[in-house]
Amino acid sequence: MYASADDVAAAWRPLTDSELSTAEQLAEYASVLVRATVPDVDQRIADGLLSADVVRFVVVQMVRRAMLNPGGVQAVTQSAGPFSETRAYAATNGGSDLLSLTGQELVLLTGRGRMRAGSVRLKVPSVPRCW
């Protein structure tokens, strides 16, 4: 496991006993997801190509996101009259399926997506609005 509930609490906020238990389980699931997504992560850490602190950071962020949205709500639409509310849910499995890697986290873990020698990243200038 790359991070613990204590790591989550230290990086975020003090957690209740119940939240510590949830964070510990989510950290375990997140670690499994990291290992499944980046199979060579342990070797990269051992070879010094990846810092264990970076992996811990990624797992903590994954857990934090899942705990901030435990119901898995992806979108909410509300109306005023005659009263309406719609919720779209991303997950239903107690939060474990809320765990995901963002694109930036994947770049942190793999190094892919960084500029390489001989590559050029173009930036299109924004066009000022005329209205």
C-alpha positions in Angstrom: 0.0 0.0 0.0 1.4 3.4 -1.0 -0.4 5.6 1.5 -2.3 5.2 4.8 -5.3 6.8 6.4 -2.8 8.8 8.5 -1.2 10.2 5.2 -4.7 11.2 4.1 -5.4 13.0 7.4 -2.0 14.7 7.4 -2.5 16.0 3.9 -6.2 17.0 4.2 -7.7 17.3 7.7 -8.3 15.4 10.9 -10.5 12.3 10.3 -13.0 10.7 12.6 -12.5 7.0 13.5 -15.1 6.1 10.9 -13.4 8.2 8.3 -10.0 6.7 9.1 -11.4 3.3 8.5 -12.9 4.4 5.2 -9.7 6.2 4.2 -7.6 3.1 5.0 -9.8 0.9 2.8 -9.9 3.4 -0.1 -6.1 3.8 0.1 -5.7 0.1 -0.3 -8.1 0.1 -3.3 -6.3 3.1 -4.8 -2.9 1.4 -4.4 -4.3 -1.6 -6.3 -5.6 0.7 -9.0 -2.3 2.4 -9.3 -0.5 -0.9 -9.6 -3.0 -2.2 -12.2 -2.7 1.0 -14.2 1.0 1.3 -14.0 2.3 -2.3 -13.6 5.9 -1.3 -13.3 5.4 1.3 -10.6 7.2 -0.7 -7.9 10.2 -1.3 -10.3 10.3 2.4 -11.2 10.4 3.3 -7.4 13.1 0.6 -6.8 15.1 2.0 -9.8 14.9 5.5 -8.5 12.9 6.6 -11.6 9.8 7.5 -9.5 9.6 8.8 -5.9 7.5 6.9 -3.4 6.4 10.4 -2.3 4.8 11.0 -5.7 2.9 7.7 -5.5 1.8 8.5 -2.0 0.6 12.0 -3.1 -1.4 10.4 -6.0 -3.1 7.8 -3.7 -3.9 10.5 -1.1 -5.5 12.7 -3.8 -7.5 9.7 -5.1 -8.8 8.9 -1.6 -9.5 12.6 -0.8 -11.7 12.9 -4.0 -13.6 9.8 -3.2 -14.2 10.9 0.4 -15.3 14.4 -0.7 -18.0 12.8 -2.9 -19.0 9.6 -1.1 -22.4 9.3 -2.9 -20.7 9.4 -6.3 -22.8 12.3 -7.5 -21.5 13.4 -10.9 -24.0 16.1 -11.8 -26.9 17.9 -10.1 -29.6 19.9 -11.9 -32.0 22.0 -9.9 -35.0 24.1 -10.8 -37.1 26.6 -8.8 -40.6 26.2 -9.9 -42.4 23.9 -9.8 -39.5 22.3 -7.9 -37.2 19.8 -9.5 -33.9 18.2 -8.8 -32.0 15.6 -10.8 -28.8 13.8 -9.7 -26.5 11.7 -11.9 -24.4 9.2 -10.0 -21.0 8.0 -11.1 -20.8 5.1 -8.7 -22.8 2.9 -6.4 -20.1 0.6 -4.8 -19.5 2.4 -1.5 -16.9 4.7 -2.9 -14.3 2.2 -4.1 -15.4 2.7 -7.8 -15.1 6.5 -7.3 -11.3 6.0 -7.3 -9.7 7.1 -10.5 -6.5 8.6 -11.8 -6.6 12.0 -13.4 -4.5 12.6 -16.5 -2.0 14.7 -14.5 -1.7 11.9 -11.9 -1.0 9.4 -14.7 1.7 11.7 -16.1 3.2 11.9 -12.6 3.3 8.1 -12.3 4.5 7.3 -15.8 6.4 10.3 -17.0 4.5 10.1 -20.3 3.2 13.3 -21.6 6.3 15.3 -20.7 8.1 17.2 -23.4 10.9 15.1 -24.9 14.0 16.2 -26.8 13.1 17.3 -30.3 9.4 17.7 -29.5 7.5 20.9 -29.9 4.3 21.9 -28.1 2.3 24.5 -30.0 0.3 27.1 -28.2 -2.5 28.7 -30.2 -2.9 32.3 -29.2 -6.3 33.3 -28.0 -8.3 35.6 -30.2 -9.8 38.6 -28.4 -13.5 38.8 -28.4 -14.9 41.7 -30.3 -18.3 42.0 -28.7 
